[in-house]
Amino acid sequence: MKNVVVVGSQWGDEGKGKIVDWLSSEADIIVRFQGGHNAGHTLVIDGVVYKLRLLPSGIVRKNKISIIGNGVVVDPWALLEEIDEIKSKSVEVNSDNLILSEAATLILPFHKEMDEIREDAAGKSKIGTTRRGIGPAYEDKIGRRSIRVMDLASENNLDKRLDVVLGHHNAIRKGLGKTEFKKEQLKKDLLNIAPQILKFSQPVWKKIDEFKSQNKKILFEGAQGVLLDVDHGTYPFVTSSNTVASSAATGSGCGINSINYILGITKAYTTRVGEGPFPTELNDEIGDLLGTRGKEFGTVTSRKRRCGWFDGVLVRQTLKISGIDGIALTKLDVLDELDEIKMCVAYEINGKKFDYLPASVDDQFIAKPIYNSYPGWKSSTVGIKKFEELPENAKYYIKELEKFVETRISSISTSPERNDTILIQDPFNF
């Protein structure tokens, strides 16, 4: 029995949805362990497109159990809307195949408003959030004033908890010249949806322990990417949770010894949504070509992604930070038309050469990439399922990438379709 954690090794949007869905065929349990509905996965199955934000990718497969862990912040209305949306595509969602942690923190309307207020007030210093209340909800969680799923079960307790959290938020709102948020309507709205949310609620840590004792295969699904980790990413242009693989344990309530293999989803080039440093960004025709061929628009926000060359320095750094055992290389086919392909192998910062990205955001913004160049293959790789059938220059680029980041490539994705994947090493049976 092997349990696998899947995380993004860049700034998110690496194609985790397809890989998680592909791995779900072997897994019994799929667990989402951090983030909120600010991160999305797009799945294409038999021509049907599924866009998931809170629901784990395994929800589209029959006879699988999907879990939303305690490390996730949950907008209850967004969750119910997503369930309705996925049901409209003939996917069954019920209390047998979806479990929601009773300890998960709720995102409430005033969290979203606070997100918007801060971003609008920040001007040029804005972080580039999705304005969905993720950060403010995590702040309340750390401040020990949040409303959790379990609080919906008691009107008396919910009333007390709302007093605590609104006491904090209304003080800030008053200081910013905003109207106070009224409790009674929110309390009424929460109690109205409580039965629909609570029917999925269970102690996730206990369920996972049961599944482990039954030798079930568990797939832990991360959101965003390691470069957006609140500790290890390009701070402050990061998300509000830990996106590294070890968060699978804290975000679900299982021991760290439950994890047997860590798979890093890695795009064959680099993209980023929102603000922040991006050393290899291309503001030219090649950047536009990567964005067009790769359909680089956010699943949740539809924002255009910034595109650039593969940053080997950053990926090598994130692989080591997250303890990644193998790489799933995605979107190789997007590079098919290029005459030349570049990989960042070092930075120049104030005349000095660096083999890592320093933590200082000032240094990150001025880091100049130093590249190695590789010949393009100028032929289609779409749908190829065997490594030996790839063009020679594509195989050379992949081998050089693997050697530089010092981590084995376990699979290669050659299109958005689930089965267009070259399997080199099975994470469940390594």
C-alpha positions in Angstrom: 0.0 0.0 0.0 1.4 3.4 -1.0 0.0 6.8 -0.2 0.9 9.6 -2.6 1.0 13.4 -2.2 0.7 15.6 -5.3 1.9 19.2 -5.2 2.7 21.9 -7.7 6.4 22.7 -8.0 6.0 26.1 -9.5 3.4 29.0 -9.0 0.4 26.7 -9.4 -1.4 26.0 -12.7 1.0 23.1 -13.5 -1.7 20.8 -14.6 -2.4 19.0 -11.3 -6.0 18.3 -12.2 -5.2 15.9 -15.0 -2.5 14.1 -13.1 -4.6 13.7 -10.0 -7.5 12.5 -12.0 -5.1 10.1 -13.8 -3.7 8.8 -10.5 -7.2 8.5 -9.1 -7.8 5.4 -11.1 -5.5 3.6 -8.7 -6.4 5.5 -5.5 -9.3 4.7 -3.3 -9.4 8.0 -1.3 -8.6 11.5 -2.6 -7.9 14.2 0.0 -7.7 17.9 -0.5 -5.7 19.3 2.3 -5.1 23.1 2.0 -6.3 26.3 0.2 -9.7 27.3 -0.8 -11.8 28.0 -3.9 -9.1 30.3 -5.2 -7.4 27.4 -6.8 -9.0 25.4 -9.6 -8.4 22.2 -11.5 -9.6 21.6 -15.0 -10.3 18.0 -16.1 -11.2 16.9 -19.6 -12.8 13.5 -19.6 -14.3 12.0 -22.8 -14.7 15.5 -24.1 -16.5 16.8 -21.0 -14.8 19.7 -19.1 -15.0 19.7 -15.4 -13.8 22.8 -13.5 -13.3 22.1 -9.8 -12.4 24.5 -7.1 -13.1 22.9 -3.7 -14.1 19.4 -4.6 -11.2 16.9 -4.9 -10.5 15.7 -8.5 -11.5 12.2 -7.6 -15.2 13.3 -7.3 -15.7 12.7 -11.0 -14.8 9.0 -10.6 -17.2 6.3 -9.4 -16.4 4.2 -6.3 -13.9 6.8 -4.9 -14.2 8.7 -1.7 -13.3 12.4 -1.8 -12.3 14.3 1.4 -12.0 18.0 2.1 -9.6 18.2 5.0 -9.3 20.5 8.0 -6.5 22.5 6.3 -9.0 23.8 3.7 -10.9 27.0 4.1 -14.4 26.5 2.8 -16.9 29.0 1.4 -20.1 26.9 2.2 -22.2 28.6 -0.6 -19.4 28.1 -3.1 -19.2 24.4 -2.1 -22.9 23.9 -2.5 -22.9 25.7 -5.9 -20.0 23.5 -7.1 -21.8 20.4 -6.0 -24.8 21.4 -8.0 -22.7 22.3 -11.0 -20.9 18.9 -11.0 -24.2 17.1 -10.4 -25.6 18.8 -13.6 -22.9 16.8 -15.5 -24.2 13.5 -14.2 -21.6 13.1 -11.4 -23.0 11.6 -8.2 -22.2 13.6 -5.0 -23.5 12.4 -1.7 -22.4 11.7 1.9 -21.0 8.4 0.9 -18.4 9.7 -1.5 -17.8 13.2 -0.1 -16.5 13.9 3.4 -16.0 17.4 4.8 -13.8 17.9 7.9 -15.9 19.1 10.9 -12.8 21.2 11.8 -12.6 23.1 8.5 -12.7 26.9 8.7 -15.6 28.6 6.9 -15.1 31.6 4.6 -17.9 34.1 5.2 -19.1 37.1 3.3 -17.1 39.6 5.4 -13.9 37.7 4.6 -14.5 38.3 0.9 -15.3 42.0 1.5 -12.1 42.5 3.6 -10.1 40.9 0.8 -11.5 43.4 -1.7 -11.1 46.4 0.6 -7.4 45.6 1.2 -6.6 44.9 -2.5 -8.3 48.1 -3.6 -6.5 50.1 -0.9 -3.1 48.6 -1.7 -2.7 50.3 -5.1 0.6 49.3 -6.7 1.4 47.2 -3.6 -1.5 44.8 -4.2 -0.7 41.1 -3.8 -3.0 40.0 -6.7 -5.4 37.8 -4.6 -8.4 36.2 -6.2 -10.6 38.3 -3.8 -12.4 35.3 -2.5 -11.7 35.8 1.2 -9.0 33.1 1.5 -6.4 35.2 3.4 -8.8 36.9 5.9 -10.3 33.4 6.7 -6.9 32.0 7.4 -6.1 35.0 9.6 -9.2 34.3 11.7 -8.2 30.7 11.9 -4.8 31.6 13.3 -6.4 34.2 15.5 -8.7 31.5 17.0 -11.9 33.4 16.2 -13.1 31.6 13.0 -16.4 29.8 12.5 -15.8 26.1 11.7 -18.1 23.5 10.1 -18.9 22.0 13.5 -20.2 25.4 14.7 -23.2 25.1 12.3 -24.6 22.3 14.5 -25.5 24.6 17.4 -27.4 27.9 17.0 -26.3 29.0 20.5 -22.6 28.3 19.8 -22.8 29.9 16.3 -24.3 33.0 17.9 -21.4 33.3 20.3 -18.7 32.6 17.7 -20.2 35.2 15.4 -20.0 37.8 18.2 -16.3 37.0 18.5 -15.3 37.2 14.9 -17.5 40.2 14.1 -16.2 42.1 17.1 -12.8 41.9 15.4 -13.9 42.6 11.8 -16.2 45.4 12.6 -13.5 47.3 14.5 -11.3 47.1 11.4 -14.2 48.1 9.1 -15.0 51.1 11.3 -11.3 52.2 11.2 -11.4 51.9 7.4 -14.6 54.0 7.2 -16.8 51.0 6.2 -20.2 50.0 7.6 -20.4 47.4 10.3 -21.4 43.9 9.2 -24.7 42.8 10.8 -24.9 39.5 12.5 -28.5 38.4 12.4 -28.9 38.0 8.6 -25.7 36.1 8.3 -26.7 33.8 11.2 -30.0 33.2 9.5 -28.3 32.4 6.2 -25.8 30.0 7.9 -28.5 28.1 9.8 -30.5 27.8 6.5 -27.7 26.0 4.7 -26.4 24.2 7.8 -28.2 20.9 7.1 -26.8 20.8 3.6 -23.2 21.2 4.8 -23.4 19.1 8.0 -24.6 16.0 6.1 -21.0 15.8 4.7 -19.3 16.5 8.0 -17.2 13.9 9.7 -13.9 13.7 11.8 -11.6 13.3 8.9 -8.6 12.3 11.0 -10.6 9.3 12.2 -11.8 8.3 8.8 -8.3 8.4 7.3 -7.1 6.2 10.2 -9.8 3.7 9.3 -8.9 3.8 5.6 -5.3 3.2 6.5 -6.2 0.2 8.6 -8.1 -1.1 5.6 -5.0 -0.7 3.4 -6.7 1.8 1.1 -4.6 3.8 -1.3 -4.8 7.5 -0.4 -4.0 10.3 -2.8 -3.4 13.7 -1.2 -4.1 16.6 -3.5 -2.5 20.0 -3.0 -3.6 23.3 -4.4 -1.5 26.2 -5.9 2.3 25.5 -5.9 5.3 25.5 -3.6 6.3 29.0 -4.8 3.1 30.3 -3.3 3.7 28.7 0.1 3.4 31.3 2.8 6.8 30.3 4.3 8.8 29.2 1.3 7.3 31.1 -1.6 7.9 34.5 -3.1 6.6 36.3 0.0 4.5 38.5 0.3 3.2 37.5 -3.2 2.0 34.2 -1.9 -1.2 32.4 -0.8 -2.1 32.2 2.9 -1.5 28.5 3.5 1.5 26.1 3.4 1.4 24.4 0.0 4.4 22.1 0.6 3.8 18.3 0.7 4.2 18.1 4.5 0.9 20.1 4.8 -0.9 16.9 3.7 -0.4 15.6 7.2 -1.5 18.6 9.2 -4.2 19.5 6.7 -5.9 16.1 7.0 -5.0 14.8 10.4 -2.8 11.9 9.4 0.7 11.3 10.6 3.7 12.3 8.4 4.5 8.6 8.2 1.4 8.1 6.2 3.1 9.6 3.2 5.1 7.2 1.0 5.7 9.2 -2.2 5.7 12.9 -3.2 5.0 13.8 -6.8 5.7 17.3 -8.0 3.7 18.5 -11.0 6.0 20.6 -13.1 5.2 22.5 -16.3 7.7 22.3 -19.1 7.8 26.1 -19.1 6.8 28.6 -16.3 3.6 30.5 -15.7 2.3 32.8 -12.9 -1.0 34.5 -12.2 -1.2 37.8 -10.4 1.6 40.0 -9.0 5.1 39.2 -7.8 8.6 38.4 -9.1 9.0 36.2 -12.2 12.7 36.1 -13.4 12.1 34.2 -16.6 8.9 36.0 -17.7 8.7 36.7 -21.5 6.9 39.8 -22.6 7.3 39.1 -26.3 6.0 36.9 -29.1 7.3 33.7 -27.5 5.5 34.5 -24.2 2.3 35.1 -26.2 2.8 31.9 -28.1 3.2 29.9 -24.9 0.1 31.5 -23.5 -2.0 30.8 -26.6 -0.8 27.2 -27.2 -1.0 26.4 -23.5 -4.4 28.1 -23.1 -3.0 29.9 -20.1 -6.0 31.4 -18.4 -6.9 30.8 -14.7 -9.6 28.1 -14.0 -11.2 30.2 -11.3 -10.6 33.8 -12.3 -10.0 33.5 -16.1 -7.1 35.8 -15.6 -4.4 35.6 -18.3 -1.3 33.9 -16.9 2.2 35.4 -17.3 4.5 33.0 -19.3 8.2 32.4 -19.4 11.0 29.9 -19.9 11.4 26.9 -17.6 13.2 28.1 -14.4 15.4 25.2 -13.4 16.8 27.1 -10.4 13.4 27.6 -8.8 12.1 24.1 -9.5 15.2 22.5 -8.1 14.7 24.7 -5.0 11.0 23.7 -4.5 11.7 20.0 -5.1 14.2 20.0 -2.2 12.0 22.1 0.1 9.0 19.8 -0.5 10.9 16.5 -0.5 9.6 15.6 -3.9 10.5 12.1 -5.1 9.5 12.4 -8.7 8.3 14.9 -11.4 5.2 14.7 -13.6 6.3 16.9 -16.5 3.2 18.6 -18.1 2.5 20.5 -21.3 5.5 19.4 -23.2 3.5 19.7 -26.4 3.2 23.5 -26.0 6.9 23.7 -26.9 6.5 21.8 -30.2 6.7 24.8 -32.5 9.7 26.5 -31.0 13.1 26.7 -32.8 15.0 27.2 -29.6 14.1 26.4 -26.0 15.8 28.0 -22.9 16.2 26.9 -19.3 17.2 29.2 -16.5 20.3 27.7 -14.7 21.4 30.6 -12.5 20.7 34.2 -11.6 22.7 37.4 -11.7 21.8 39.8 -8.8 23.8 43.0 -8.4 26.7 41.5 -10.3 26.8 38.3 -8.3 25.8 34.8 -9.5 23.2 32.8 -7.5 22.3 29.1 -7.8 19.1 29.7 -5.8 16.5 32.5 -5.4 17.2 34.6 -2.3 14.3 35.2 0.1 14.5 39.0 -0.3 11.7 40.2 -2.5 13.9 43.1 -3.7 16.5 40.6 -4.9 13.8 38.5 -6.5 12.5 41.4 -8.6 15.9 42.2 -10.0 17.2 38.7 -10.5 18.4 38.3 -14.1 18.1 34.7 -15.5 21.2 33.0 -16.9 20.1 30.5 -19.6 21.2 27.3 -21.3 19.7 27.0 -24.8 18.5 23.8 -26.5 17.3 23.1 -30.0 13.6 22.7 -30.6 12.1 19.6 -32.1 9.6 21.3 -34.5 7.3 18.3 -34.6 4.2 17.3 -32.7 4.4 15.4 -29.4 0.6 15.4 -28.9 -0.7 12.1 -27.7 2.6 10.3 -27.6 2.6 7.6 -24.9 6.1 6.1 -25.1 9.3 8.0 -24.3 11.2 6.4 -27.1 8.7 7.8 -29.6 9.4 11.4 -28.7 11.6 13.5 -31.1 15.3 13.3 -30.3 15.6 17.0 -29.3 12.6 16.6 -27.0 14.2 13.6 -25.3 17.4 15.6 -24.9 15.6 18.6 -23.3 13.8 16.3 -20.9 17.0 14.5 -19.9 18.9 17.8 -19.4 16.0 19.2 -17.3 15.9 16.0 -15.2 19.7 16.2 -14.6 19.6 19.9 -13.6 16.8 19.7 -11.1 18.3 16.5 -9.6 15.0 14.7 -9.5 13.7 11.8 -11.6 10.9 12.5 -14.1 8.2 9.9 -13.5 5.7 10.8 -16.2 5.3 13.2 -19.1 2.0 14.7 -20.2 1.5 15.2 -23.9 -2.0 16.7 -24.0 -4.9 17.6 -21.7 -6.5 14.2 -22.2 -6.2 11.8 -19.3 -4.6 9.0 -21.2 -2.1 11.0 -23.2 0.7 10.4 -20.6 4.1 8.7 -20.8 4.5 6.7 -17.6 8.0 6.1 -16.5 7.5 5.4 -12.8 4.2 4.6 -11.1 4.1 6.6 -7.8 1.8 3.9 -6.2 4.1 1.1 -7.2 7.6 2.5 -7.2 
